[in-house]
Amino acid sequence: MEADIVIRGCLVLTMGKIDVIERGLIAIKDGAIIYVGREDEAPNFKADEVIDGRGKIAMPGLINCHTHVAMTLFRGIAEDVELGVWLRETIWPLESKLKPDDVYYGALLGFIEMIKSGTTCSLDMYLYEDMVAKAAVESGIRCVLSSGIFDVGHKMLGKILLKKALSLVKRYHGGEKGRIYVMLGPHAVYTCSLDTLRKVSEEATKHNIGIHIHLAESEEETINIKETHGKSEVELLNEVGLLRSNLVAAHCIHLSSEDISLMAKNNVKVVYNPVSNMKLSSGIPRVKDLLDAGLIVGLGTDGPASNNCLDMFETMKVAALLQKALYRDPRVLPARKVVEMATIDGAKVLGLNNIIGSIEVGKRADIILIDVNKPHLTPLHNVYATLVYSARGGDVDTVIIDGRIVMRGRMIKTVDEYEVMRRAAEVSQDLLSRKGLKEIFLRILTKK
Ligand SMILES: [Zn+2]
């Protein structure tokens, strides 16, 4: 049988119906998985590319369900402050000075970091999202884009940003043969008027696309909303018609039991961002309660300015540990569940579980190989525990996205990573030197 790529001799974690396959073989043709099973039972494949998978774990690529990838440019410039101060005093003033090219290089840098740590698909929200799209196309990553929409009291701004978001849908949704998708991205309930949220709801229905929002992240804003409207953020989203199965709600920290029930009733998808929630001291979502209510929960890093990296292996570990500490119960979020959240459940969150999230025949080939021939990964008794508690992004050796090898032996094949690092550092420096910003930065620094 003919194949484009064959991976031989690996331990396969399918995250599908079959659990683990020892000495497995995976065959890929035209971007799709055409065989997964034991090597000694496999047909005789003739392939252009044969990868020796001995000493490696093959698993579905990790899915980062909430990020703002271009914020790599802000890595390390607003540290150890809470969310409101972080946004108002540094991030928003900086973002107001962004140019499209900055976003392009920031996004490209972030996508390289993602690929190098095993992420093959992410859900993004940002400004100049067409530049993020360009970077996604060039890097070879799979991406769901959402152009940020907010109006903060300026009706016209909401209209302009919604128009921009719809033009992104037209240009990129389903692009690159189904590697790029688009959602609408109302930033949050506290940054969008109800009128704008209603329009987003109408357009999402009209175009049959998902919606990506920040929900109940800040306690202060959650209280403000309740005081202003007499309703919770979740109740307001329900009122404007946004509480639906293709709503991806990031954070979901400050929720009442009634909010959780209402979300579960409407099959809303949740993204848990443990590192960002801890770093900005936003609080801890009650993930066990969310799961017990029947909600599907994926994992995200959030933007690299509030993390400060995009390593989903780190996120998996922190995701598990934080919940165990919160519930004071080591049985909460066992390792296998965490790997599910980073793969197949993440695919469900993005509405892409029919094409990605597991290694199964017929799905697109988004596969990573982890080199386990290392001291910190030896011995290999429990593969899920090894991946969640011991592995690091740097253990990823090979990355295949949509049947294309984008990294092999830790070398990125699609773009020149050193050139991207150089340009991203340059534009970040230039951004800080733009009028007025250096003073803001210095003010934050000298506050401590
Ligand atoms: Zn975010």
Boltz pocket constraint, residues with backbone or C-beta under 6 A from the ligand:
constraints:
  - pocket:
      binder: B
      contacts: [[A, 66], [A, 67], [A, 68], [A, 214], [A, 250], [A, 302], [A, 303]]
      max_distance: 6.0
